[in-house]
Amino acid sequence: MSPEFRLEQKRQVLADFPGPKSTALAERRKGSVAAGVASSVPVYAADADGGVILDVDGNSFIDLGSGIAVTSVGASEPAVVGAVAEAAGHFTHTCFMVTPYEGYVEVAERLNELTPGGHEKKTVLFNSGAEAVENAVKIARAATGRQAVVVFDHAYHGRTNLTMALTAKAMPYKHGFGPFASEVYRVPMSYPFREENPEMTGKEAAQRAITMIEKQIGADQVAAVLIEPVQGEGGFIVPAEGFLSTVSEWARSKGVVFIADEVQAGFCRTGEWFAVDHEDVVPDIVTMAKGIAGGMPLSAVTGRAELLDAVHGGGLGGTYGGNPVACAAAVAALDVMKEQDLNGKARRIEEIAREVLGPLVGEGVVGELRGRGAMMALELVQPGSKEPNPEAAKSIAAACLKEGVVILTCGTYGNVIRLLPPLVIGEDLLRDGLGVLADAVRSA
C-alpha cells in the first residue's frame, strides 16, 4: 500500500531564500522567544506532507530529519489527522488519573503486544522521551530497592535534571544547569569506529563495561542499566554485535533492570519495530516517544508487569500523560506502520543510502557510513585521519539547505550527519535528497 500526498513531492528554493516572510518571523522571534531555544534551519514551516516541508515563502524542502525522528508516517498522514479530529471533537482532556478513557488502555495494550518478549507487561504513558526515561528509572529503583543507574559514553537521554545527569554531552545540554542528580555512573560504550583496538568484539567491549560496574559500583547496588540500542545524539553509534546481548544477560543474572531507550530508534526507524530486535534482546523495560504518535506529544514506558506494578498507587502519572487526542493519533500511526510495512520501507531506505553514500567512505572527509534502516549517519573526519571534523558537518548541512534539503547533525564531537527521513518518503525524492548531500560532501 503506497501513500498519496497532498503536496507535490519536490524541492524548490527561490532566489530570495530565506524569503521575506521567514525573515520577518525571525525578527518577531527575537523579541518574544527565549534565546536558549535554537533552530537549525532559518525558515518557518507552513505545510508538510510526505517527504517535503513547505515554508511560508513557498520554498519546498526535502525533509531528511522528520522533526528528529518524529514524523515517520509523514507530518500530515490522513489517518492520523482524521483520528486527531475525531478525538478532539469529543474531548481534548479529562486527565486519565481523574476520569480515564479507552484510548489510553488501547495504546497500552498495543505496546504490550508490540514490544519484545512474551512475558506479561504493563504500560504507563507520558508526554516526552525525557519523562519516559525518568519514570523508567523511578520504576527500576522502586522495584529493586537499589539506587545506582549505569549509563554509557555518548548517551543522550533528555533535558530534565535526572536525564541531564544520564546524558553524556555537556554542551549544550548540561552546561550551567547543575547540580545534577546523584547515583548515576558512566561506563564505556562500544563505538567500533573509534575503538583503540579495532579488533575488539562486542562481547569484549561489554565485558570492559561490566568489569568497571562490578569494581567501581558493585552489581548489588545497581538498580538499572540504561542504554540506547543505537545511540542518537551521540552519533548514531551502532554497538558491535554481541554488546547489547552480553550486557543484557549480565544484568538479568544480577537482578539489574535492563532499560532500552528506544525513544529515537523505535517504531520501525531501524527496519524493525525496535532496535533491540536486530539482536533478539528482550529488555525488562522499554522507553518510547518520538515516532509513536505521528507528531502528537506522547511517550511510554512498557515493561515486565511485576516491575511496573512494584510502584505504589499514585506514584506514576502526570496531568497530560496519555492525552486522549495523542492516544488516538498513536493508534492511527501504529496502524499505518503495519499497513504500509514501514519496517520494509526503512530497510529499503538503508539500501538506497548505502548505494548513494557508500562510495564516499574513505575519500575526503567521510570516515564511516553507519546505521540501521532509516537511521543512517556519516561520520566526518579530517582527511587521512580519524580526527573529528565538525566544521565539515556544519558546512555540508548549510550547503544542503541552500539546495533545498534539510539534514541534521549530531555526535559527541559535532561531526556526524544524521539521516532520519520520513519512512513514507518516495524513492525518487530520497535519491534526489541524497544526491544533493553526496555532492555537498564531495565539495567539502
C-alpha positions, 0 to 999 in steps of 0.5 A: 500500500503506497501513500498519496500526498497532498503536496507535490513531492519536490524541492524548490528554493527561490532566489530570495531564500530565506524569503521575506516572510521567514525573515520577518518571523525571525525578527518577531522571534527575537523579541518574544522567544527565549534565546536558549531555544535554537533552530537549525534551519532559518525558515518557518514551516507552513505545510508538510506532507510526505517527504517535503516541508513547505515554508511560508515563502513557498520554498519546498524542502526535502525533509531528511530529519522528520522533526528528529525522528518524529514524523515517520508516517509523514507530518500530515498522514490522513489517518492520523489527522482524521483520528486527531479530529475525531478525538478532539471533537469529543474531548481534548482532556479529562486527565486519565488519573481523574476520569480515564478513557479507552484510548489510553488502555488501547495504546497500552495494550498495543505496546504490550503486544508490540514490544519484545518478549512474551512475558506479561507487561504493563504500560504507563504513558507520558508526554516526552522521551525525557519523562519516559526515561525518568519514570523508567528509572523511578520504576527500576529503583522502586522495584529493586530497592537499589539506587545506582543507574549505569549509563554509557559514553555518548548517551543522550537521554533528555533535558530534565535534571535526572536525564541531564545527569544520564546524558553524556554531552555537556554542551549544550545540554548540561552546561550551567544547569547543575547540580545534577542528580546523584547515583548515576555512573558512566561506563564505556560504550562500544563505538567500533569506529573509534575503538583503540583496538579495532579488533575488539568484539562486542562481547569484549567491549561489554565485558570492559563495561561490566568489569568497571560496574562490578569494581567501581559500583558493585552489581548489588547496588545497581538498580538499572542499566540504561542504554540506547540500542543505537545511540542518537545524539551521540552519533548514531553509534551502532554497538558491535554485535554481541554488546547489547546481548552480553550486557543484557544477560549480565544484568538479568543474572544480577537482578539489574533492570535492563532499560532500552531507550528506544525513544529515537530508534523505535517504531520501525526507524531501524527496519524493525519495530525496535532496535533491540530486535536486530539482536533478539534482546528482550529488555525488562523495560522499554522507553518510547516517544518520538515516532509513536504518535505521528507528531502528537506529544506522547511517550511510554514506558512498557515493561515486565508487569511485576516491575511496573506494578512494584510502584505504589498507587499514585506514584506514576502519572502526570496531568497530560500523560496519555492525552486522549487526542495523542492516544488516538493519533498513536493508534492511527500511526501504529496502524499505518506502520503495519499497513504500509510495512514501514519496517520494509520501507526503512530497510529499503531506505538503508539500501538506497543510502548505502548505494548513494553514500557508500562510495564516499567512505574513505575519500575526503572527509567521510570516515564511516557510513553507519546505521540501521534502516532509516537511521543512517549517519556519516561520520566526518573526519579530517582527511587521512585521519580519524580526527573529528571534523565538525566544521565539515558537518556544519558546512555540508548541512548549510550547503544542503539547505541552500539546495533545498534539503534539510539534514541534521547533525549530531555526535559527541564531537559535532561531526556526524550527519544524521539521516532520519527521513520520513519512512513514507518518503518516495524513492525518487525524492530520497535519491534526489535528497541524497544526491544533493548531500553526496555532492555537498560532501564531495565539495567539502 
